[in-house]
Amino acid sequence: MKKYLLILSLLLSGSKVFSQETTIQTQQTSTNYQKAEFPGGDKAFQKEFMNMVHAYIDIALYAIQGKVTFIFNIDTKGKINRIDVLPKFKDNEMFIDDMKYAVKKVKGKWSPAIQNGVPVDSKFVMKVNFSHDVYDVD
């Protein structure tokens, strides 16, 4: 009987410790954060970017079929300073260079993300479904 009481008391004390940890983590992660914004919103950026891709880049050269994820890094000045593309594929670096060219043609500047009143780097993720010279932004 003592063995069962000992196990029960350990279980009860363990759940109290866990709930206290959860409270502490919640307190530490609650900060004042405002995400980066493009004039007109995320959809406006997606439309403008894909228009520039269509106007300046020959997508057929890469024979891309299926869903591609673009990850844009927006720096503290509101400029896109890095683009990553997933999944990786043949001629990936050349494709990324072309996407950098297209993003430079986009009119409008991002307002950087703000955390606790200070501009911070952030990421914007965009998924595009390519199929036979047609694209669909998710």
C-alpha positions in Angstrom: 0.0 0.0 0.0 2.9 2.4 0.8 4.3 1.7 -2.7 1.0 2.9 -4.3 0.9 6.0 -2.1 4.5 6.8 -3.0 3.8 6.4 -6.8 0.6 8.5 -6.5 2.4 11.3 -4.6 5.2 11.4 -7.2 2.7 11.6 -10.0 0.8 14.4 -8.4 3.9 16.4 -7.6 5.2 15.9 -11.1 2.1 17.4 -12.7 2.5 20.5 -10.5 6.0 21.0 -11.6 5.0 20.6 -15.3 2.2 23.1 -15.0 4.6 25.6 -13.4 7.1 25.2 -16.3 4.3 25.8 -18.8 3.4 29.1 -17.1 7.0 30.3 -17.0 7.4 29.5 -20.7 4.3 31.4 -21.6 5.4 34.4 -19.7 8.8 34.4 -21.4 7.4 34.1 -25.0 4.8 36.8 -24.6 6.4 39.8 -26.4 5.1 42.7 -28.4 5.6 41.5 -32.0 4.3 43.0 -35.3 5.0 41.1 -38.5 6.5 42.6 -41.6 4.0 44.2 -43.9 4.0 44.9 -47.6 1.8 47.8 -48.9 -1.5 46.3 -49.7 -0.8 43.1 -47.7 0.6 39.7 -48.4 -1.7 39.0 -51.4 -0.5 42.2 -53.0 3.1 41.1 -52.7 2.3 37.6 -54.0 0.6 39.1 -57.0 3.3 41.7 -57.8 6.1 39.1 -57.4 4.5 36.5 -59.6 3.8 39.2 -62.2 7.5 40.1 -62.2 8.4 36.4 -62.4 6.1 36.0 -65.4 7.3 39.1 -67.1 11.1 38.6 -66.7 11.8 34.9 -66.1 11.4 32.0 -68.5 10.0 29.4 -66.0 9.8 26.8 -68.8 13.6 26.8 -68.7 13.5 25.1 -65.3 10.7 22.6 -66.1 9.2 23.1 -62.6 6.1 21.0 -61.9 4.3 21.0 -58.6 4.5 23.0 -55.4 7.4 25.2 -54.6 7.9 27.1 -51.3 9.6 30.5 -51.4 11.1 31.7 -48.1 11.9 35.5 -48.2 14.1 37.0 -45.5 13.0 40.6 -44.8 15.8 42.6 -43.0 15.4 45.4 -40.5 15.2 48.0 -43.3 12.3 46.2 -45.0 14.4 44.8 -47.9 14.4 41.2 -49.0 18.0 40.1 -48.6 17.8 36.4 -49.1 15.5 33.9 -50.9 15.4 30.2 -50.2 13.4 27.7 -52.4 12.2 24.3 -51.3 12.4 21.6 -52.5 15.9 21.8 -54.0 16.1 20.8 -57.7 18.4 20.9 -60.7 19.7 24.4 -61.4 18.4 25.6 -58.1 21.0 28.3 -57.7 20.3 29.7 -61.1 16.6 29.7 -60.3 17.2 31.5 -57.1 19.3 34.2 -58.9 16.4 34.7 -61.3 13.9 35.0 -58.4 16.2 37.6 -56.8 16.1 39.6 -60.0 12.3 39.4 -60.1 12.0 40.5 -56.5 14.1 43.6 -57.2 11.5 44.5 -59.9 8.7 44.5 -57.3 7.5 48.0 -56.6 6.8 48.7 -53.0 8.9 48.3 -49.9 8.2 46.1 -46.9 7.8 47.6 -43.4 10.1 45.5 -41.2 8.8 43.3 -38.4 8.9 45.0 -35.0 9.6 43.3 -31.7 9.5 45.3 -28.5 9.7 48.5 -30.6 12.9 47.4 -32.4 13.0 46.4 -36.2 14.0 42.7 -36.5 14.6 40.3 -39.4 11.7 38.2 -40.3 10.5 35.6 -42.9 7.7 35.6 -45.4 6.7 32.2 -46.7 4.8 31.8 -50.0 3.8 28.5 -51.7 3.3 28.4 -55.5 2.0 25.6 -57.5 3.7 25.5 -61.0 2.2 23.5 -63.8 2.8 24.0 -67.6 3.5 27.8 -67.5 0.7 28.4 -65.1 1.1 29.2 -61.4 -1.3 29.2 -58.5 -0.3 31.0 -55.3 -1.5 29.3 -52.0 
